[in-house]
Each structure stands twice: as structure tokens, then as C-alpha cells.
């Protein structure tokens, strides 16, 4: 998966997780209702498994929501992707700073 595709599936998985928890439905129960395994539901919720449209449709029916409520807004995914990239850059810079401090500490 490319970066934007990854963000889309993570967003969908996160929504499925939140709605499932709000409705107090177990992964096992949801899996049975949509003809998937519990492991597949886990992978979907974590954004690691691609979800065919017909499966997303089945899940939306179980949840009693429109399929569109499970899809991210294009602008939101783009901004989330940009935020993720910025976060990664920031972590990299922080790591460099920490490594310099450790090196300086070791030299003393």
C-alpha cells in the first residue's frame, strides 16, 4: 500500500473499531454477521487489510449507518497524511538531538 492508501485504510479501520465498540459488538459477532474471520476484523480495524466495497457495505448495514459514513473525506486523508509526514520528520529531528546529548554525555 502506498502512503495515502495506507491512511485511507487506517481511517476506515479506526471508524469501524469506534462504531463497533460504541454498539458493544464483539469482533467475533461482527465477523459472523459479515462472513469474515475475527482475525480479518482485527486486521481491518488496524488498517492492515484491504476491505472490498461489498464487505464495507455489509459492515455499514450491521452498524445501521450509511457506507459513506465509513469513508474518509479526501481533504481529511490528505491532511492526515501531511500530519503523519510532519510527525515523522519531527521524531527524526528529536532522535538526532537525543543522540547528540547522549554522545556529549558519554564524552564527559
Order of alpha helices (4+ residues) and beta strands (2+ residues): alpha-alpha-alpha-alpha-alpha
